[in-house]
Amino acid sequence: MLENLNKYHIVLASASPRRRELLARLGINFEVELRPVVEDFPPGLPGKNVAVLLSRMKADAFEKDFFTNNTLLITADTVVCLEDEILGKPAEREEGIHILQKLSAKKHSVISAVNIRTRNKETNFSVCTDVYFKKLRMEEIIYYIDHFKPYDKAGAYGIQEWIGYVGIERIEGSFYNVMGLPVLKLYEELLKF
C-alpha cells in the first residue's frame, strides 16, 4: 500500500520513539531529522490549535532548500488537555506525580496534530481522543513515575505502559492517537498525496 509515496524521500521530524515505531508499522521507509524548535504558544489558545501550531512550527524549522522535488516531511505534536488546561511533559518526579493526581478519576483529551509538507503542498489535521482514568491510588502513581519515568510524555503517562493497563478505564477514539500519532488518519491523508 501507499505506492504513491515511492517517489518521495520521506522524513519524520520527531524525537519520539513511539512515532517512529508507528510510522514504520505502516510500512513506510523514512529517515529521522530534527531541527530545534522553541515550543511557544499564546496563553488561552485551545488545545487543538496548540497541537496544530506546534506541528507547523516543527515543519517551519526546516529551511526552504531542505525541500527538494521529492522530499515529504511529516511532523507531529501531541497535547493533553484537562478541561482548558494543557498538561505538558513533567520536568521532574514531583511534577509527574502532580499531573497524574490531576488526571485521576477524570476524563481528559489527547489531541495530536500532524503536518505533511512537500515543496508545493501542505496539509494539517488533528485528531482528539478522550481518555478516562480510574481513581488512582498514590502508590500506583509513585510506582509508575519511579519505574517508567515518563518525563518525555505529555500528561506524564504512556497509554501503552503499565499505567495504561491498570489505570485507564476506557477511551473514546484512537488508541494510537494517545500514543502520539493518529495512524489511521495519517494513512488516509498519505493516500491522497
C-alpha atoms as an extended CHARMM CRD file, in Angstrom:
* protein
*
       193  EXT
         1         1  MET       CA              0.0000000000        0.0000000000        0.0000000000  PROA      1               0.0000000000
         2         2  LEU       CA              0.9320000000        3.6700000000       -0.2510000000  PROA      2               0.0000000000
         3         3  GLU       CA              2.7900000000        3.0790000000       -3.5170000000  PROA      3               0.0000000000
         4         4  ASN       CA              2.0370000000        6.7300000000       -4.3000000000  PROA      4               0.0000000000
         5         5  LEU       CA              4.7540000000        7.6100000000       -1.7680000000  PROA      5               0.0000000000
         6         6  ASN       CA              7.5060000000        5.7100000000       -3.6050000000  PROA      6               0.0000000000
         7         7  LYS       CA              8.5480000000        8.8740000000       -5.4360000000  PROA      7               0.0000000000
         8         8  TYR       CA              9.2110000000       10.6600000000       -2.1390000000  PROA      8               0.0000000000
         9         9  HSD       CA             12.1450000000       10.7940000000        0.2160000000  PROA      9               0.0000000000
        10        10  ILE       CA             10.1900000000       10.7180000000        3.4770000000  PROA      10              0.0000000000
        11        11  VAL       CA             11.4780000000       12.4540000000        6.6000000000  PROA      11              0.0000000000
        12        12  LEU       CA              9.9170000000       12.2190000000       10.0340000000  PROA      12              0.0000000000
        13        13  ALA       CA             10.8400000000       15.1550000000       12.2600000000  PROA      13              0.0000000000
        14        14  SER       CA             10.2490000000       13.5940000000       15.6590000000  PROA      14              0.0000000000
        15        15  ALA       CA             12.3830000000       12.5090000000       18.5820000000  PROA      15              0.0000000000
        16        16  SER       CA              9.5520000000       10.2580000000       19.7870000000  PROA      16              0.0000000000
        17        17  PRO       CA             10.3930000000        6.5470000000       19.5970000000  PROA      17              0.0000000000
        18        18  ARG       CA              6.6520000000        5.8430000000       19.6260000000  PROA      18              0.0000000000
        19        19  ARG       CA              6.0310000000        7.9260000000       16.4960000000  PROA      19              0.0000000000
        20        20  ARG       CA              8.9460000000        6.2300000000       14.7640000000  PROA      20              0.0000000000
        21        21  GLU       CA              7.5740000000        2.8010000000       15.6360000000  PROA      21              0.0000000000
        22        22  LEU       CA              4.0350000000        3.6250000000       14.4890000000  PROA      22              0.0000000000
        23        23  LEU       CA              5.1500000000        5.1510000000       11.1800000000  PROA      23              0.0000000000
        24        24  ALA       CA              7.4000000000        2.1480000000       10.4950000000  PROA      24              0.0000000000
        25        25  ARG       CA              4.4720000000       -0.1950000000       11.1330000000  PROA      25              0.0000000000
        26        26  LEU       CA              2.6390000000        1.4650000000        8.2400000000  PROA      26              0.0000000000
        27        27  GLY       CA              5.3630000000        0.0010000000        6.0260000000  PROA      27              0.0000000000
        28        28  ILE       CA              6.8610000000        3.3980000000        5.2130000000  PROA      28              0.0000000000
        29        29  ASN       CA             10.5820000000        3.8520000000        4.6710000000  PROA      29              0.0000000000
        30        30  PHE       CA             11.7320000000        7.0990000000        6.2310000000  PROA      30              0.0000000000
        31        31  GLU       CA             14.6230000000        8.9240000000        7.8280000000  PROA      31              0.0000000000
        32        32  VAL       CA             14.5390000000       10.9520000000       11.0110000000  PROA      32              0.0000000000
        33        33  GLU       CA             15.8150000000       14.5240000000       11.0140000000  PROA      33              0.0000000000
        34        34  LEU       CA             15.2800000000       17.1220000000       13.6890000000  PROA      34              0.0000000000
        35        35  ARG       CA             15.5500000000       20.8820000000       13.8560000000  PROA      35              0.0000000000
        36        36  PRO       CA             15.4710000000       22.9020000000       17.0870000000  PROA      36              0.0000000000
        37        37  VAL       CA             12.0910000000       24.4750000000       17.8060000000  PROA      37              0.0000000000
        38        38  VAL       CA             11.0290000000       26.7560000000       20.6300000000  PROA      38              0.0000000000
        39        39  GLU       CA              7.6220000000       25.3540000000       21.5380000000  PROA      39              0.0000000000
        40        40  ASP       CA              5.8480000000       28.5470000000       22.4790000000  PROA      40              0.0000000000
        41        41  PHE       CA              2.1820000000       29.3790000000       22.0710000000  PROA      41              0.0000000000
        42        42  PRO       CA             -0.1420000000       32.1600000000       23.1770000000  PROA      42              0.0000000000
        43        43  PRO       CA             -1.8570000000       31.6130000000       26.5390000000  PROA      43              0.0000000000
        44        44  GLY       CA             -5.5010000000       30.6440000000       26.2810000000  PROA      44              0.0000000000
        45        45  LEU       CA             -5.1310000000       29.0210000000       22.8500000000  PROA      45              0.0000000000
        46        46  PRO       CA             -7.3720000000       25.9030000000       22.6830000000  PROA      46              0.0000000000
        47        47  GLY       CA             -5.5460000000       22.5620000000       22.8030000000  PROA      47              0.0000000000
        48        48  LYS       CA             -6.4630000000       21.6290000000       19.2170000000  PROA      48              0.0000000000
        49        49  ASN       CA             -4.9710000000       24.8930000000       17.9660000000  PROA      49              0.0000000000
        50        50  VAL       CA             -1.8680000000       24.4290000000       20.1100000000  PROA      50              0.0000000000
        51        51  ALA       CA             -1.2060000000       20.9780000000       18.6460000000  PROA      51              0.0000000000
        52        52  VAL       CA             -1.6710000000       22.2570000000       15.0690000000  PROA      52              0.0000000000
        53        53  LEU       CA              0.5270000000       25.3060000000       15.7220000000  PROA      53              0.0000000000
        54        54  LEU       CA              3.3330000000       23.2140000000       17.2200000000  PROA      54              0.0000000000
        55        55  SER       CA              3.2670000000       20.6460000000       14.4040000000  PROA      55              0.0000000000
        56        56  ARG       CA              3.5020000000       23.5250000000       11.8870000000  PROA      56              0.0000000000
        57        57  MET       CA              6.3360000000       25.1680000000       13.8190000000  PROA      57              0.0000000000
        58        58  LYS       CA              8.2800000000       21.8990000000       13.6360000000  PROA      58              0.0000000000
        59        59  ALA       CA              7.8460000000       21.8830000000        9.8500000000  PROA      59              0.0000000000
        60        60  ASP       CA              8.6720000000       25.6010000000        9.5590000000  PROA      60              0.0000000000
        61        61  ALA       CA             12.0090000000       24.9190000000       11.2780000000  PROA      61              0.0000000000
        62        62  PHE       CA             13.2220000000       23.2230000000        8.0790000000  PROA      62              0.0000000000
        63        63  GLU       CA             14.7990000000       25.6540000000        5.6530000000  PROA      63              0.0000000000
        64        64  LYS       CA             13.2310000000       26.1170000000        2.2050000000  PROA      64              0.0000000000
        65        65  ASP       CA             16.1730000000       24.4490000000        0.4040000000  PROA      65              0.0000000000
        66        66  PHE       CA             15.5880000000       21.2940000000        2.5040000000  PROA      66              0.0000000000
        67        67  PHE       CA             12.5530000000       20.5780000000        0.3220000000  PROA      67              0.0000000000
        68        68  THR       CA             13.8130000000       19.0630000000       -2.9090000000  PROA      68              0.0000000000
        69        69  ASN       CA             11.2840000000       17.9870000000       -5.5270000000  PROA      69              0.0000000000
        70        70  ASN       CA             10.7950000000       14.6310000000       -3.8300000000  PROA      70              0.0000000000
        71        71  THR       CA             11.0440000000       15.4530000000       -0.1040000000  PROA      71              0.0000000000
        72        72  LEU       CA              7.9830000000       14.7350000000        2.0460000000  PROA      72              0.0000000000
        73        73  LEU       CA              8.2220000000       15.9220000000        5.6500000000  PROA      73              0.0000000000
        74        74  ILE       CA              5.9890000000       14.6530000000        8.4560000000  PROA      74              0.0000000000
        75        75  THR       CA              5.8320000000       16.4990000000       11.7730000000  PROA      75              0.0000000000
        76        76  ALA       CA              3.5120000000       15.9210000000       14.7110000000  PROA      76              0.0000000000
        77        77  ASP       CA              2.7380000000       17.1830000000       18.1740000000  PROA      77              0.0000000000
        78        78  THR       CA              0.5140000000       15.8660000000       20.9480000000  PROA      78              0.0000000000
        79        79  VAL       CA             -1.0910000000       17.8270000000       23.7590000000  PROA      79              0.0000000000
        80        80  VAL       CA             -3.0110000000       16.5750000000       26.7700000000  PROA      80              0.0000000000
        81        81  CYS       CA             -5.8940000000       18.7790000000       27.9290000000  PROA      81              0.0000000000
        82        82  LEU       CA             -7.7290000000       18.5720000000       31.2280000000  PROA      82              0.0000000000
        83        83  GLU       CA            -10.6740000000       20.8700000000       30.6080000000  PROA      83              0.0000000000
        84        84  ASP       CA             -8.9230000000       24.0920000000       29.4630000000  PROA      84              0.0000000000
        85        85  GLU       CA             -5.5220000000       23.2910000000       30.9850000000  PROA      85              0.0000000000
        86        86  ILE       CA             -2.7410000000       21.9200000000       28.8030000000  PROA      86              0.0000000000
        87        87  LEU       CA             -0.6390000000       19.3690000000       30.6900000000  PROA      87              0.0000000000
        88        88  GLY       CA              2.8770000000       19.1930000000       29.2920000000  PROA      88              0.0000000000
        89        89  LYS       CA              5.7930000000       16.8800000000       29.9100000000  PROA      89              0.0000000000
        90        90  PRO       CA              6.8370000000       16.7510000000       33.5560000000  PROA      90              0.0000000000
        91        91  ALA       CA             10.2450000000       18.2410000000       34.2430000000  PROA      91              0.0000000000
        92        92  GLU       CA             10.7800000000       16.1380000000       37.3540000000  PROA      92              0.0000000000
        93        93  ARG       CA              9.2910000000       13.4750000000       39.6430000000  PROA      93              0.0000000000
        94        94  GLU       CA              7.0810000000       15.7290000000       41.7560000000  PROA      94              0.0000000000
        95        95  GLU       CA              5.5470000000       17.3660000000       38.7070000000  PROA      95              0.0000000000
        96        96  GLY       CA              4.8040000000       13.9280000000       37.2090000000  PROA      96              0.0000000000
        97        97  ILE       CA              3.0830000000       12.8490000000       40.4150000000  PROA      97              0.0000000000
        98        98  HSD       CA              1.0910000000       16.0920000000       40.4910000000  PROA      98              0.0000000000
        99        99  ILE       CA             -0.0760000000       15.6940000000       36.8770000000  PROA      99              0.0000000000
       100       100  LEU       CA             -1.2520000000       12.1190000000       37.4330000000  PROA      100             0.0000000000
       101       101  GLN       CA             -3.0900000000       13.2120000000       40.5830000000  PROA      101             0.0000000000
       102       102  LYS       CA             -4.9260000000       15.7720000000       38.4350000000  PROA      102             0.0000000000
       103       103  LEU       CA             -5.8530000000       13.1320000000       35.8410000000  PROA      103             0.0000000000
       104       104  SER       CA             -7.0470000000       10.6290000000       38.4450000000  PROA      104             0.0000000000
       105       105  ALA       CA            -10.7890000000        9.8140000000       38.2290000000  PROA      105             0.0000000000
       106       106  LYS       CA            -11.2600000000       12.2940000000       35.3810000000  PROA      106             0.0000000000
       107       107  LYS       CA            -11.7160000000       12.4730000000       31.6330000000  PROA      107             0.0000000000
       108       108  HSD       CA             -9.0770000000       14.3110000000       29.6200000000  PROA      108             0.0000000000
       109       109  SER       CA             -8.4840000000       14.8170000000       25.9180000000  PROA      109             0.0000000000
       110       110  VAL       CA             -5.4080000000       13.8840000000       23.9230000000  PROA      110             0.0000000000
       111       111  ILE       CA             -5.0220000000       15.8880000000       20.7320000000  PROA      111             0.0000000000
       112       112  SER       CA             -2.4160000000       15.0140000000       18.1230000000  PROA      112             0.0000000000
       113       113  ALA       CA             -1.8310000000       17.2220000000       15.1140000000  PROA      113             0.0000000000
       114       114  VAL       CA              0.1550000000       16.2640000000       12.0290000000  PROA      114             0.0000000000
       115       115  ASN       CA              1.6820000000       18.4230000000        9.3160000000  PROA      115             0.0000000000
       116       116  ILE       CA              2.5750000000       16.7990000000        5.9710000000  PROA      116             0.0000000000
       117       117  ARG       CA              4.6180000000       19.0350000000        3.7070000000  PROA      117             0.0000000000
       118       118  THR       CA              6.3530000000       18.9040000000        0.3460000000  PROA      118             0.0000000000
       119       119  ARG       CA              7.8340000000       21.7650000000       -1.6280000000  PROA      119             0.0000000000
       120       120  ASN       CA              4.4540000000       22.5150000000       -3.2400000000  PROA      120             0.0000000000
       121       121  LYS       CA              1.8400000000       21.0680000000       -0.9390000000  PROA      121             0.0000000000
       122       122  GLU       CA              0.9240000000       21.0810000000        2.7380000000  PROA      122             0.0000000000
       123       123  THR       CA             -1.8380000000       19.5630000000        4.8150000000  PROA      123             0.0000000000
       124       124  ASN       CA             -2.6000000000       19.7150000000        8.5290000000  PROA      124             0.0000000000
       125       125  PHE       CA             -5.0360000000       17.7290000000       10.5880000000  PROA      125             0.0000000000
       126       126  SER       CA             -5.7110000000       16.8930000000       14.2040000000  PROA      126             0.0000000000
       127       127  VAL       CA             -7.4030000000       14.0140000000       15.9960000000  PROA      127             0.0000000000
       128       128  CYS       CA             -8.8900000000       14.0570000000       19.5050000000  PROA      128             0.0000000000
       129       129  THR       CA             -9.2880000000       11.0670000000       21.8260000000  PROA      129             0.0000000000
       130       130  ASP       CA            -10.9610000000       11.1840000000       25.2280000000  PROA      130             0.0000000000
       131       131  VAL       CA             -9.2700000000        9.1500000000       27.9580000000  PROA      131             0.0000000000
       132       132  TYR       CA            -10.8950000000        8.1650000000       31.2600000000  PROA      132             0.0000000000
       133       133  PHE       CA             -8.6910000000        7.3630000000       34.2500000000  PROA      133             0.0000000000
       134       134  LYS       CA             -9.9480000000        5.4290000000       37.2440000000  PROA      134             0.0000000000
       135       135  LYS       CA             -9.2790000000        6.8270000000       40.7090000000  PROA      135             0.0000000000
       136       136  LEU       CA             -5.5350000000        6.2440000000       41.0050000000  PROA      136             0.0000000000
       137       137  ARG       CA             -4.0400000000        5.3210000000       44.3630000000  PROA      137             0.0000000000
       138       138  MET       CA             -0.9630000000        7.2840000000       45.3730000000  PROA      138             0.0000000000
       139       139  GLU       CA              1.0560000000        4.0430000000       45.4830000000  PROA      139             0.0000000000
       140       140  GLU       CA              0.1460000000        3.3930000000       41.8170000000  PROA      140             0.0000000000
       141       141  ILE       CA              1.1670000000        6.8880000000       40.7620000000  PROA      141             0.0000000000
       142       142  ILE       CA              4.5000000000        6.6930000000       42.5960000000  PROA      142             0.0000000000
       143       143  TYR       CA              5.2020000000        3.1790000000       41.2870000000  PROA      143             0.0000000000
       144       144  TYR       CA              4.5600000000        4.3040000000       37.7200000000  PROA      144             0.0000000000
       145       145  ILE       CA              6.5970000000        7.5080000000       37.9420000000  PROA      145             0.0000000000
       146       146  ASP       CA              9.5340000000        5.7650000000       39.6360000000  PROA      146             0.0000000000
       147       147  HSD       CA              9.6280000000        2.7280000000       37.3520000000  PROA      147             0.0000000000
       148       148  PHE       CA              8.6880000000        4.2360000000       33.9740000000  PROA      148             0.0000000000
       149       149  LYS       CA              9.9790000000        7.8180000000       34.3110000000  PROA      149             0.0000000000
       150       150  PRO       CA              7.5310000000        9.3510000000       31.8030000000  PROA      150             0.0000000000
       151       151  TYR       CA              9.3700000000       12.6550000000       31.5190000000  PROA      151             0.0000000000
       152       152  ASP       CA              9.1940000000       12.6390000000       27.7120000000  PROA      152             0.0000000000
       153       153  LYS       CA              5.4060000000       12.2310000000       27.6300000000  PROA      153             0.0000000000
       154       154  ALA       CA              2.7290000000       14.9010000000       27.5940000000  PROA      154             0.0000000000
       155       155  GLY       CA              0.3980000000       14.3140000000       30.5230000000  PROA      155             0.0000000000
       156       156  ALA       CA              3.0980000000       12.3090000000       32.3390000000  PROA      156             0.0000000000
       157       157  TYR       CA              1.9790000000        8.9190000000       31.0570000000  PROA      157             0.0000000000
       158       158  GLY       CA              2.1400000000        6.4730000000       28.1690000000  PROA      158             0.0000000000
       159       159  ILE       CA             -1.0710000000        4.5770000000       27.4790000000  PROA      159             0.0000000000
       160       160  GLN       CA              0.9570000000        1.5970000000       26.2240000000  PROA      160             0.0000000000
       161       161  GLU       CA              2.7830000000        1.3210000000       29.5700000000  PROA      161             0.0000000000
       162       162  TRP       CA              1.8250000000       -0.1340000000       32.9710000000  PROA      162             0.0000000000
       163       163  ILE       CA             -0.3760000000        2.8200000000       33.9350000000  PROA      163             0.0000000000
       164       164  GLY       CA             -2.4700000000        2.2550000000       30.8190000000  PROA      164             0.0000000000
       165       165  TYR       CA             -3.1490000000       -1.3410000000       31.8330000000  PROA      165             0.0000000000
       166       166  VAL       CA             -4.1320000000       -0.6120000000       35.4220000000  PROA      166             0.0000000000
       167       167  GLY       CA             -5.3740000000        2.9600000000       35.3220000000  PROA      167             0.0000000000
       168       168  ILE       CA             -7.3310000000        3.6720000000       32.1590000000  PROA      168             0.0000000000
       169       169  GLU       CA            -10.9590000000        2.6050000000       32.2640000000  PROA      169             0.0000000000
       170       170  ARG       CA            -11.7560000000        3.4210000000       28.6440000000  PROA      170             0.0000000000
       171       171  ILE       CA            -11.0250000000        5.6640000000       25.7130000000  PROA      171             0.0000000000
       172       172  GLU       CA            -13.2390000000        7.2170000000       23.0780000000  PROA      172             0.0000000000
       173       173  GLY       CA            -11.2890000000        7.4990000000       19.8590000000  PROA      173             0.0000000000
       174       174  SER       CA             -7.9520000000        6.3010000000       18.5540000000  PROA      174             0.0000000000
       175       175  PHE       CA             -5.5830000000        4.3970000000       20.8510000000  PROA      175             0.0000000000
       176       176  TYR       CA             -2.6310000000        5.2340000000       18.5850000000  PROA      176             0.0000000000
       177       177  ASN       CA             -3.5090000000        8.9100000000       18.7690000000  PROA      177             0.0000000000
       178       178  VAL       CA             -2.9270000000        8.7190000000       22.5290000000  PROA      178             0.0000000000
       179       179  MET       CA              0.4670000000        7.1310000000       21.7930000000  PROA      179             0.0000000000
       180       180  GLY       CA              1.2740000000       10.2480000000       19.7520000000  PROA      180             0.0000000000
       181       181  LEU       CA              0.3930000000        9.5200000000       16.1230000000  PROA      181             0.0000000000
       182       182  PRO       CA             -3.1270000000        9.1510000000       14.7020000000  PROA      182             0.0000000000
       183       183  VAL       CA             -2.1170000000        6.3620000000       12.3510000000  PROA      183             0.0000000000
       184       184  LEU       CA             -5.4770000000        5.7830000000       10.6280000000  PROA      184             0.0000000000
       185       185  LYS       CA             -5.9460000000        9.4600000000        9.7400000000  PROA      185             0.0000000000
       186       186  LEU       CA             -2.2980000000        9.7570000000        8.6940000000  PROA      186             0.0000000000
       187       187  TYR       CA             -2.6740000000        6.7400000000        6.4040000000  PROA      187             0.0000000000
       188       188  GLU       CA             -5.7930000000        8.2650000000        4.7910000000  PROA      188             0.0000000000
       189       189  GLU       CA             -4.0430000000       11.6080000000        4.2650000000  PROA      189             0.0000000000
       190       190  LEU       CA             -0.9260000000        9.9640000000        2.8070000000  PROA      190             0.0000000000
       191       191  LEU       CA             -3.1040000000        8.0270000000        0.3480000000  PROA      191             0.0000000000
       192       192  LYS       CA             -4.1820000000       11.4140000000       -1.0690000000  PROA      192             0.0000000000
       193       193  PHE       CA             -0.6190000000       12.5570000000       -1.7820000000  PROA      193             0.0000000000
